[in-house]
Amino acid sequence: MRRGEIAAAVVAVLLVLAGLVLNAAVPSHHPAAARIPAAATPLSTAWYCPVPTTQNLGSTAWTANLGSGALHLRATGFGTGSGAATTEDLASGLATNQVAPSPAPAPAVVEGFGQSNASFLTVVGSTTGGTAAPCSSQPGRHWLFATASTAPGYDTYIYVANPFPEQAGVTVRVLSPNGDLVPAGLDNFPIPPSSQTTIYLADYYPETPSFGLDITATRGRLVVDRLMRVNTAAARGLNMSLGVTAPQLQWIFPGGQTPAQGEEDLVVANPSNHEALVNESFQTVDGSAPAGQQNVSVPAGSQVTLKLSDEVPAGTQHSTILSVSNGVPVVADRVTIDGGSAKGYESVQGATGAGTSWWVPAGAPTGGTDILGVVNTSAVTATVGVSVVTASATSNPPDLASLQVAGGLRATFDLTPYLNGQPAVLLVRASSGQIAVENDVQLPSTYRNTIESVGLPGG
């Protein structure tokens, strides 16, 4: 047989074999086979909720059923808790898991099965104020905060939750206006297994009005929250925040109102080894916003405060967008000190971008006035619908079904009549445009401060 004939025969054999392999690997396209659906994947979510354990504060974990069917919940305490699990089936609405069992409060893991869900924590002090913070769905190795303080009257606590049975550790790096350092005693700080550890920063870092934090797990995966308790002649308030896991090139603060007396600031921390250049832009109800500063330097490993109340007229409701112009990401908080009769202190983290679907905590166990701020970052008008999830049910009020926010502007909506003085979760969806949302609860006058919560994607 000639060489060419041999080659042709080999090719023919290979083609036959390939056909047999494909015939076995690829199913036939019979109508019955095409109608067989893929197996449904069970939906399971775990939320990790650190809580203040030593401050005599009331802490409650709330879980919202964001789906259309039944949600099975299981809450398990760890650390100072008994570890016994509690379960509940939630058809629709908002469930509560009291995470302050006797004799001491305890961190908790809240698991949801079968439906999309979200968990957050409310913390209330009868003489201090109130705050809300989302729980974390993902323990990690890196946590960042733009704002902390050890000034007189400012108590800052770091809660490090280790829900796993292995030893962990953290290093806490301070990002001050004068540069960065790791305070003595906070390098590879040990975190025991299945525990929550409290770090009181004034024990390790001298009196300093403001600084950022860069917290890295040297071993294990952790969840880190920061509690600031403020009680001075000028301000009083309570703020608890879940750390962010990475710096970003943009931060959006959909709410905000420059106080008639006092100060509103944007606090920016740069954890990197390179200078960051940041820009401000503002959005108002009528489009009469000031230009904002451009290319403001935030040196490597430091923190800078931008005084918004020097730029935006007193009493103006506005949104603020912070963006980076040179590609070096940062973290940012908005801090408001009301110098009027309330003398309240508030701090809130921003959203990392605009989108079409959000969830955000609303209301409070104490009651109060509830205002939703929506900023539209796109050029077209945004049409927005709001669903209200409370302990009794999920409702879709007709008055909230088609809210309008013009392109490039910010709008506010009073949701107090829809909450009946109780905690809730808002599901905010835009059928057009790109939005970000913030909910602000003005607590009764005895509490002074406002609970400010920026929305999280995925409502």
Secondary structure, DSSP 8 states (H G I E B T S, - for coil): --HHHHHHHHHHHHHHHHHHHHHHHS----HHHHT--------EEEEEE---SSS--EEEEEEEE-SSS-EEEEEEE-TTS---EEEEEESSEEEEEE---TTS---EEEEEESS-EEEEEEEEETTTEEEEEE-BSS-BSEEEEEEE--STTEEEEEEEEE-SSS-EEEEEEEEETTEEE--TT-SSEEE-TTEEEEEEGGGTS---S-EEEEEEEEES-BEEEEEEEEESSS-EEEEEEE-BSS-BSEEEE---B--SSEEEEEEEEE-SSS-EEEEEEEEESSS-------SEEE-TTEEEEEEGGGTS-TT-BEEEEEEESSS--BEEEEEEEE-SSS-BEEEEE-BSS-BSEEEEEE--TT--EEEEEEEE-SSS-EEEEEEEE-SS-EE--GGGSSEEE-TT-EEEEE-HHHHTTS-EEEEEEESSS-EEEEEEEE--TTT-SEEEEE-EE--
